[in-house]
Amino acid sequence: MRASSSAAVVALVLSASLPASSAVAAPERPGQPRFVEGAPGVGDEYFPLAGNGGYDVQHYHLELSYEPLDPEGPVEEATGRLDGVATIEFTATADLSRFNLDLRGLEVESVTVDGKRARYEHEGQELMISPRPKLRVGEDYTVVVTYGGTTGRPTDVTGELYGWVSTPDGAMVVNEPDGAPTWYPVNDHPTDKATYSFEITVPEGSVAVANGLLVDQRTASGWSTFVWDAPDSMASYLSTATIGNFVLSQRTTADGLPIIDAIDRDLPPDAAAGLARTDEMIAFFTDLYGPYPFVAYGAIIDDDSVGYALETQTRPIYSGPPPETTVAHELAHQWLGNLVSPARWQDIWLNEGWATYSEWLWLDHTDQQDIQSSFDEAYAVPAESPFWNVVIGDPGPEDLFAGAVYDRGAMTLHLLREQLGYDAFFAFVRDWIETYADSAATTDDFIALAQKYTDDDLTAFFDTWLYSPGKPSLP
């Protein structure tokens, strides 16, 4: 969700993926590859150094050990000690003499590639690795990075907390858009999705919650280890390893989907009231969007607030007890944002507009508020409001999470539904999800697919609602 109660949140993120550098024969050595250095970013216009070029990650295995350093201290000064070993399996998409990973704020102790020590440099966010032998295009490799350091409470370019946010009793880990490098080395862009597994060791009495399924839990010598497996492709901004004073509960829906919730013990007994209709919501959105796409679902409700909720894959995180509409919003993201992700961060309206419109659909379905009333409330913002000046199809990095991205995005979808008709609109939605599942797409992709569902030219409509400042007139 990433909409702060205060202002628009931003992120250091990256978007469109660079074409992979492909090697060519070196002129002095005919038939031999010319090795290149992998790009330090994927080419996002908002955040040029996010992600990296020259390889495609298949899997991250993260072994983490974390201890809060001042459990009795004030939350704004919370810190801890994080030690990690990241094992990253990837395929080279170019012949590489060097490749980069994103990691900041932590110290690297060693790097190996396929078991051999590798030279590296670490400057700012860029961990630059020079393997020997060099990497060949199409070949699979494993890099292991051992690292660690003292954590804090990182903020994005707007000053909002994100990434590994230390709390007195652990950490609230919310990455959108580019906070993942604050706690593990990563190719940090939604166009390079991968599977994940986690082994998180914390002081006995604390609970560590990650994505997917809890497959093991053990305690010895005052420490507890929680092992989580997330076998579905996932963008790095959706990963989490949240630690705290949680009570874990697990059940299954009537269709057999595991639901794993983590609720902070310090919250009141009704903290999870907003989750009560989760099963109904899953069934409702399944009817609209297709089968629920991942191995599990659930929620993390913490008492240490970052001021927003986030759609972490399979296990959304809430800063305190969530209302029912927010639960619907984060659930809808599992299809629209998580299964299908933005290929550029300027396309964020495809996440937030859809999730907001899904809230409206849920309210309409449950007879709490009809969908036209939701539209009318959003459209009632006065024309002179700065709300209408945000160009949601290209909002700029400091307005990625502006209110207009959510509400004007939802209004755009509602008017598109009126243009296409109910049946064609939801056929288009299903097509969108099926076409780009486990992948990422742009607004241009969205417009091109929508155009296939009508003979009317949609160019002016999308130009007005996505790319033109000012309050549009209604037909």
Disulfide bonds with the S-S distance in Angstrom:
none
